[in-house]
Amino acid sequence: MVLMMISLAVQMILLYYKPFDSIIENRLSLFNEILVMIYLYLIIGITDVNVDLDLRDIIGWCLLGLVLLSFAANFLKMIVMIGIKCYRVRKTRIEME
């Protein structure tokens, strides 16, 4: 429960204060925090509260999917940012010639 409150507090900080310089960084951080909140809710489903083993398996696959979604989104952002940086460096070098 405490982790959910911390995640919610971080989401509110990201929405209100926008601590990062880049819009993309703020949005991706908010996206990651939302995924953390969903992950925390799903983790409750694999505890002993849930006695249905098939449902636990499904929830486990959902958790794995969330982790992969988070990885893919962050990796895609990194690739795009590297591409933009390379484009700008190349453009600057061409203009200098």
N, C-alpha and C positions, 0 to 999 in steps of 0.2 A: 504494500500500500504506500509506503514511504517513497519507493522508487517511482511510482505513478505520479505522486504529488511533485516530486523533483522534476520529472519529465514535463509535466504540465506547466510548472513554473518556468522552465527553460523555454518552452513553446511561447509563453506569454512574453518573456523577455525578447525573444527573436522577433515576435510580431510588433511589439511596441517600440523597442529601442533600436532594432536593426543594427547589431553590433559590428557587422562586417562591412567593409568598403564596397564590395560587389553585391549587386542584387542577386546574382546567381548563387553566391556563397550563402546569403541569408535564406534564400528559398530552399536550397539543398539541405541546409542545416535544419530548417523547419520540417522538411520532408523526412529527414533521418529521425528527428524527434517523434514525429507522428508514427513512423514505423516502430520505434522503440515502444511507444505506448501500446500499439497493437500487439507487439511481441509480448509485452508484460501481461496483457489481458489473456492472450492465448496460453501463456505459460501456466496460468491458473487451471486451464483445462487438462493439463497432463499430470496434475497432482492427484493425490488419493481421493479428492472430492469426486472425481469422475471415475466410476467403476467400469464403464464401457471401454474395453480394450481397443475395439475397432475405431471408436471415436478418438481415443488417444493417438492411434496411428495417424489418422487423418489430420489431427491438430499438429502432430509432429511434422508431417509433410508441409503443412501450411507455414510452420515456423521456419523450416528449411527454405521454402519459397520466399519468405520475407527477407531472410538473410541474403539470398541470391539476388533479390530485387534491389536491396540496398547496395550490394556490391556492384551490380550492373550499373545502377544510376551513378554511383560515385566514380566508377571506372570510365563511363561514357563522358562524364563531366571533365575528367582529367584528360581524356583523349581530345575532346573539343578544345579545351584550354591550351593544350600543347599545339594543336593545329593552328589556332588563332595566333599564338605567339610566333610560331614558325612563319606564318604568312606575313605578319608585321615585320619580322626581321628581314625576310626576303624582299619585301616591298621597299624597306628602307635601303637595303643594299643596292637594289636596282635604281632607286632615285639618286643615290650617291654617285653612280657611274656616269 
